[in-house]
Amino acid sequence: MASLMELVDRVNKGEMIDSELLEVYQESPNSAEKFLAHHARAMLDLRRAHQHMLQSLEAIDYSDQKVLNQFVSVSSFLGQNDLRANPVVRFGASAIARREYALGMEAIQNGVSVDFANGSIYTADRENCQFVATQYDRAAQLINWQGPSDVNWNNKQTKIAYVVSGIADDDVTGRTLRSLAKHHDSKRFKLQVYSTEAGVRRERQQFTQASYAGPSTKRGAQTFDFLAKLKVQTWVAPPDGDAVAAAKELANQLIKDRVDVVIFDATQADPIAAVVASWNVARVKINLARRLPLYAMGVDSVIYTDQGRYDADKDFWPAQGRGRQVRPRRHRRG
């Protein structure tokens, strides 16, 4: 017969053992043994409940938010956050199918963001990324936003919109913006910067995010000052409304500014950028993929900064028959 410590060690490693093996220790006169046995039994029961919650969600196509929240809470308690992305994303897909677009978009944002923070197990599979992209594209097609049929503005200067999820002085996006503002050919191109504020808490948030970022105006104050000195216009999505309202605001602003080219420096953790990328807001739409692409149907080109991700996807795009040129960025050494 296995000792109590052996049983507890197996439970702590995530093994599912026969709970009857703990019963003799649950009635032990030794308080330490009794404590360990009951705690191990509780963990076993919780893991079984966790599995039943997942099966119940599968039975109703992940459409019950209350059960989903219970599943997410138990996942966090058990330290199994790597298991929550798929159910949360599937719930988002179900919400979009019910025409609850903001709820669905923000749920998918939650699932992808948490996956990024826990090793990117879900998003490492391109089929999962394509599923996410399909949901964003579905939302984009169903949301009632109407743009102009012709976005060829015939501008004297080519207007380039650089869309980011947020601006901070000390991150790679802030450094990129400062470099572009300083070194682009201002005679040929007019650079304008737009922030979706995807990570900021919104007043009408439909689905709670795992964490929130501060507004760009505070985190990127020095960058905003730098851009202003170089006469680069900036636009920040308002925090009121939900993800759908923010997407419409961004799309309307891009049309108002008569933008020729949009560069989306964003991932699938930004539902606002992903949806706008599917709309007719500019002649050319480019995705700068630092981590993984948007896989949005409306994007004309993807620029990879990660060689490994590029190698994984380089045969994917030609097979789609969408005429894209996808190349990794070359880094200088020295």
N, C-alpha and C positions, 0 to 999 in steps of 0.2 A: 504493500500500500504506500502510495506517495505521501511524503511528509507535507505538512501545511506550508512550509516555506517553498517547497517545490511547486505546489499547486498555485500559490500566490505569484511566484515568479512566472509561471506559464500564463496566468491571467494578465499580469502586467505586460507581457510580451504580445498580448492581443490574441492569444489562443482561446478557443471556445472549448471548455472542458465540461464534463458532466457535473452539474451543480450538486448532485447527491454526494460527491466526494467531499464536499465542504460541510455537510450537515453535522457530522460528528464533532467537528471543531466549533460549530456555531453554538453548541450547548456546553462548551468547555468551561470548567470553573476558573480557568486561567483567563484573565481579562484581556491580555495581549492576544492570545489565540482567538478569543471570541471576536475581538475587534477586527483582526485581519481576515477571519473567515467571513464575517458579515460584509466587510467592505469588498472582498473579492466576489462574493455572491451578488452584491449590488452592481458591480461592474459587468458581470455576466448578464444579469437581467437587463441592464441598460443597453448593452450591445445587441441583445435580442430585440428589445423594443426599437432600437435604431433600425434594424433590418426590417421589422414589421412596418415602421413608418415609411421606409423607402418603397416597400411593396405596395402599401396603400396608395402612395403617390403614383406609382406606375399604373395602378388599377384605374385611376381616374385621369390619366394623361397629365399628371402634375398640376392640376388646376386648383387645388385647395391651398390657399395661402397660409391658413392657420396651421395645418399639418406641416407645410413646408418650413414655417418658422420653428416649429418644434423640432423638426429634423435638423435644421441648421444649428439650433441651440445645443442639441445632444451631440452633434458632430464636433462642435467647439469644445464641449466638456470632455469628450473622449480624445481630443487632439487629432481628429480625423478630418481636418479642413480640406484635405485633398479630395474628399469624396463629395463635397457639397456643390462643386461647379456644375456638374451635369444636371442634377435636379433643379437648381436655381435657373439655369439657362432654359431648361425644358419648361419650367413654369412661365418664364418670360415669353417663350414661343406660344404657349397656350393663351396667355393674356393678349398677345397681339392678334391671335386668331379670333379672340372675343372682341376685338377692336378697342381694347384697353391699351392703347399704344404707349403712353407714357409709363404705365406700370410695367409693361413688357420690356421696353427699352432699358429702364432703370434696373430691372431685375437681372437682365443679361449683363449689364455693366457691373453689377455686384458680383455675379458669378465669375466673370473674366478677371476682374480686379483681384478677388481673393485667390484665384488660381495663380495669378502672377506672383502673389506674395507667398505662395506655398509650393514653389518649384515648377510651375507651369506644366503640370501633368496633363491637364485637360487640353490646353491649347497647343501642346506638343504634337497632337494629332491633327493633321490638316483637315480631315473630314469634320472634326468638331468645329474648326474655324470656319469652314464652309457653311456649316449649319448655322452658326452665329450670323455670318454675312447674309445668309438667306432670310433670316428673321428681320434683320435691319432693313434689307431691301423690300421685304413685304410691308413693313411699317411705312417705309418711304412711299411706296406706291399707293397705300391706302389712306395716308394722312392727306387731308384736304389742303394741299399747297399748290398753287398754280403759278408757275414762272412764265416768262416770255418764251415764245417759240423760237426766236432768233436771239442769240447772245453774241453775235459778231458786232462789236461796238465800233470798230474802225478807229480805235484810239490812236493818237499820234505817238504816245508812249505805250509800250506794253505794260498793262497793269497786272502786277503779280500779288495775289493774296496769299499770305503765309498763315495758315490756320493751325493753332496749337491748342492743346487741352488746358493749358495753364502756363503762366509765366512766373519764373522765380529767378532771382539773380544768380543763385549758386548751382543751377542745374544745367544740363547740356542744352536744353531748349533755349534758355536765356543767353547762353554763350553763342549759340548759333544765330539767334536774332541780332545780337550786337555785331557779329562778324558780317552777316549779310548786309546790315544797314551801313556798315563802314566800307565794304568792298564792292558792292554791286555797282554797275554802270548806271548812274542816275540819269544820264542823258537818254539812254535807250529804255530803261525800265523804271517804273514807279512802284516801289515796294510798299505794301500796306499789311499790317499785322492784325490778326483776329484771334481772340481767345474764347473757346467755347465754355470755359469754366466748368468742365465736366466733373471735376473733383470737389467743387464747392457745394455746401449744403444749400439746397433750393427751398424757397418758401412753400412750394406746393409739391414737395418730394413725394412720389407715389410709392417708392420702394426704398427702404433705408439702406444706406451704404455701410460697409464695414468700417470705413474711416473717411474723414473729410479733410480737404486741404483748405488753407486760408485763401482769401481772394487774391488774385494776381496783383491788384493795385498795391497790396501790402507786401507780398512776397517778392514782387519784381519792381519795386519802386525805382531802384537805380537804373534798371533796364528801360523803364518807361521814360525816365529823364534823358537817358542816352538817345533813345529813338526820337524823342521830341526835338533834341538839339540838331539831329540830322534830318528833321522834317519828315520823318516816317510816321504816317498816320496809324493810330491804334484804335481798336474797337474791342470792348469786353462785353460778353453776353450778360444781360441783367440777371440777378439771382432770383427774381420773382418768377412765378410760373413753374412749369415742369420741363422735362427734357424735350417734349414736343414743341412747347412754346419757344424754348431756346433755339431749337433747330430752325423754326420758322423765322425767328428774329435774325439769325445768322444768314439764312438764305436771302431774305429780303435786303439785308445790308449789302451783300455781295452784288446783288442785282442793282441796287441803288448806286453803288460805287462803280458799276460797269466794268467789272473785273474780267480780264482776258484769261488768266491762268491762275488756278488754285493749287497750292501745295499743301496737302494735309499731313502735317507732322503729328500723327496720332495713331493709336492702336484701336483694337476692338473694345478696349475698356472705355472708349469715348463714343457713346451712342449718338451724340449730337453731330460729331464729325462724320460718323459712318452713314447716317441718314442723309445729311446734306451732300455727301459724296455721290449719292444716287440721284440727286436732282440736277436739273439743267440750269446750273448757275454760272457756267463759264465754258468757253470753247475747249479748254484743256484742263483736265484734273489729274494731278499727280499725287501719289502717296509715298512719302518718305518713311520707309519701314525701318525703324530702329530696332524693334523687337519682333513684331510680326505684322504682315500687311493687313489692311482693312478687308481685302478680298471683295471689295465692293464692285458691283456690276458696272457702275458708271465711271470708274477710274480708268484713265487712259494708259497710265504707266506707273510702275512701282520701282522705286530706287531703294535698294537694300544697303544697309550699313554693316550688316553682319554676314560674313562670308558663309558661315554654316547654314544660316537660314536660306541664303541665296542658292547654295548648292542643293538644298532639299527641294526648292521650288522651281529651279531653272527649267525642268522638263514639264512642269505643270502648266505654265502659261501657254506655250505653243499648242498644247493639247486642247486648250479651251477654244482655240480658233478666234481669239479676240485681238490678235495683231499687236501684242504688247512687246516692248523692248524693256527687259529687266536686267539691270546690271548692278553689281555691288560697288560701293564707293572704295576707291583705292586710298590707303593710308600711307603717308610718308613716315619713314623711320629716321631717327636721328635726333 
